[in-house]
Amino acid sequence: MRELELYFGPQHMGMVGNMSITLKVEGDRILEAQTNPGWLHRGFEKLMEYRTWIQNFPMVCRINVIEPDSMEMVYAMGVEKLAKIEVPERANYIRTIVLELSRLSSHLFGCWAYANMLGFDTVAQWAMYHRDLVLDLLEELTGARVYHIYIWPGGVRRDLPKEFKEKVLNTLHTIGSSIPDYDATFFNNRLFYERAKGIGKITEEEAKKLGATGQ
């Protein structure tokens, strides 16, 4: 089987600056990958030096488009520590709810991307649909679908809306009841194993050096 060189990344001529990978493949096997980070590192730290603490909030969430709330949380904690601001207990609970919804949204986006790249289009559609359900909740709570700017020094911008708990539980039930379908169609699929096994492995020392977390 002959080797091919493929360009993996944005294909449209107008999309410049994004991360891309030049792949050398043989059938389904990737033999070599050369990464081009593009212009995605935009110097956020330097930009923030020239702005006030409140001007930085709309910017920090853009550090991670897929999971912006964790960026807001870290920055808010920094401001709170410097200004010695106490966060009410209820606000801490609400923050945790928002961060978990944001994390779920991020994981579903990752599942969509992985399934899409591996050729599991049906699973990709499931993941994007379930992510939209989570985004509906975040939009109702924060007033925005992507950049929420909801976590704020001293707490959050507003309290939970009425019946929000029930809506969250219903959404989690809908997603949770679909997990067996994801397992049967995707994660336990032989093709998934053949295309994903051994890809992106890192050693324990590499994980510590990079600050990687999770399972």
N, C-alpha and C positions, 0 to 999 in steps of 0.2 A: 504494500500500500504506500503510495507516494506521499511525501510531506507537502503541506500547504502553509503559506503564511497569510494570516487573516488579521484584519484591523478590527479590534473590538472597541467600540465607543460611538459617540454621536456621528451619524452618517451624513447629516445635512450640512451643506457647505457653510451655512450661516452660524452653525453651532461650534464656535471656537473656544478654546480655553478649558474645556472640560477634561477630566481624567480619561485617558485611553490606554489600551493595552494592545501591543502587537504580539500576536500568538503564532507559534509554530506548532501545527497540529498534524496528527496522523490518525485519520478516522475520528473517533471520539476522544482520543488521548491528546492531551496538551503536553508537548515536549519541552516547550520553552515559552516564557512570557516576559516581555520587556514593558515596564510600566512608565507611562509619561504622566506625571501629576497635573500637567496643564497649569492653569492660573488659579486654581481653587484656593490657594493660600493667599488671602487678601490683606493680610497684615492687620487683623482686628485689634491686636494689642496696641499697636502704634496709633491706630485711628482713635482708640478710646482715650489716649493720653491728652488729646486736644478737645475733649468734650467733657461736659459736666456729668455727674453721676446719673442724673435723670435723663440726659440725652442719650446715654449709652443703652438704656433698656430696649428701645426699638431695634438696636443693633445686635445685642448679644444673642437674641433668639435666632438671628440669621446665621450664627455660627453652625448650627445644626438644624437644617430645614425640616428634617423628618421627625426630630424629637426636640423641639425648641424649648419646652418647659424646663428641662433639666439645666439648660444654659441660664434661664431666668433664675432658677433656684440658686445656683452656685453664685451668681452675681449678687442676688439679694442677700444671701448669707454673708458675703463679703462686706456689703454696705452695713448690714446689721451689726456685724462684729466691730467695725470701725466706729460706728455711731452709738454702740451699746444700746441697741433697740431690742426690746423683748417682744417675742411673737406669741400671741394668745394660743392656748391649747387647741381651740377649735380651728384656727387658721392652719396650724400644723397638720391637723387631720385632713383638712381640705386640700392642702398642698400635696399630701401623700396620695390622695385620690387622683388628683390631676396628673401627678408624675406617673402613677401606675397606668392611667388611661393613655398617656403619651407613650409610655414604654410599649404597651400593647399595640398601639398604632404603628410604632416603629418596627416591631417584630413582624407584624402583618405585611408591612411594606417590604421588609427583607424577604419574607416568604414569597411575596409576589415577584420580586426581582429574581430570586433564585429559580422559582418555577418557570418564569418566563425565559430565562437564559438556558434552562435545561430542556425546554420544549414541552413543558406541561402546561399548556394554555388554559385548560379547564381549572386547574388548581390556582393559577395566577388570577383568574377572574373571581374565584371564591375569595381569595385573600384580599383583593382590592375592594370587593363588596363588603366584606366584614370590616375592613379598615374604614370604609365610608360610614359605617354604623357608629364606630368610635368617634370619628370626626364630627358626626352629628351631635354627639353628646358634648364634645369640647366646644363646638360652636354655640350651642345653647347656653353653656356655662360662661364662656368668655366673650362671646360676641364676634369671634373671628374663627376661621376654619384652619388657618395655617399658623400665622404668627399671633400668639394669644396675648402676650404682654399682660398676663394675669397675676403671676406671682410678683409681689411687690415688697419692698422693705417694710417690715412690720406685719406682714400677713398676705392677704390677697385683695383684689380690687372689689369683689362683691361676694355675698354669701351664696350658698347653693340655691337654685330655683326650686319651686314647689314640685314635688313628685319626681325629683331628679334621682333619688335613690332607687325608685321602682324602675325608672328607665334604664339606669345602669345595670341593675340586676337582670332585666329582660334582655338587654344586649349581650351581657356575659353568658346568659343561658343559650342564646341563639348561637354564639360563637363556640361555646363549650360543647354543645350538642353536635357540632360539625367536626370536631377533632377526629373521631373515628374515620370520617371520610377522608380527611387529610392523610391520616396514617395509611389507610388502605390504598389510596390512589397515588400518594406521593412518597412519604417517608419510608414505607415498607416496600416500595416498588423496586424490582431488580434493576431497572434502568437508572433509577436514582442512585443506587449504590455504585453501579458501574461508572457513572459520570461524576460522582462526588467523593468517592472513597479516596482518602489520602490527599485530598486537595486542601490547601491552606493550613497544613499542620504546623504547629509551633511547639517548641520545647518548653519545659517549665521555666528555664532561665530566660528564654525569650519573652515569655508571658510576663514575668516579673519586671523585666527591663522595659517592656512596652506599657505596663500598667493594665494589662488585659484582665477583665473580670468576667464572671458568669460561668456557665457550664456548657 
